[in-house]
């Protein structure tokens, strides 16, 4: 059989699987604002089961992305335990 058949045989299952993958947008909650000593951080939180996705979507210029994301992750964890 030609090379195209062997590779084509795997294409259908991959395409079918790709249709089952959800987007993070499907799990977003309303963004929340967290007041910090450096200013307001706006967090995009996800469902309680997906706090690992929680991230900052806006932060003060004096704050690093990593620091802002940590604040949002901590907020997600806090809400998960509540």
N, C-alpha and C positions, 0 to 999 in steps of 0.2 A: 504494500500500500504506500501511497505517496506521503511525504512528510506533512502535508497539509491536513490529512485525515487524523494523524496521531495528535497533532496540536489542537485541531478543531474539536476533538472528542472531549477535551478538558474545558473548552470555552463555555459550553452550556451550563455545567454545574457552577462555574464561577459567576457567570451572569445571574443565574438564579439566586445564588447566595447574596450577591451584591444588593438585590432588591429587598432583602430582609434586614439590612443594617439600618438602624435608626440614626437620626442626626441628633447632636446635642441640643439643638433648638427644640426638639420634641420634649425635653425634660427641664427646660428653663422655667424658673419662677420669676416673679416681678423683681427687678433689681432693687437692692437695698443700699442705703447710705449709712456708713459707719463713721462716726466722729472720732478722730484721733488727735493727739497733740500736734501733729503736723498738718492737719486739715481733714477734709472729708474724702473718704474712699467709697466709690460706688462699686458694689459687688454684684456679679452675676452669679446667683446661686442656682443650684439644680436640685433635683429631688433629694430627699434625705439619704437615699441609697447611693447617691453619686457625688458625695461631698469632695471627692478627689478632683472633680471637674471645676469646683468653685474657683473663681478668679476675679481679679479687679478689671473693671472696664473703664474706670476713670480714677485718677489719683492726683495728689498734689505734686507739683514739679519737684519738690524737695524730697520725694519718696521714691525709692527704687521699685521697679516692677515686682521684684522678688518679695520685698517687704509688703507691698500692697496685696499681692496674692496670698501671702501668709496670713494677713489680717482677714481676708475673705474666707480662707480655708478654716481658720479658727471660728469664724462666725457660723459657717456651715456645720462644723462639729458641735458647736454650742446648741444650735437649733436641732440637730439630730438627737442630742441627749435630752432635750427639753420635753 
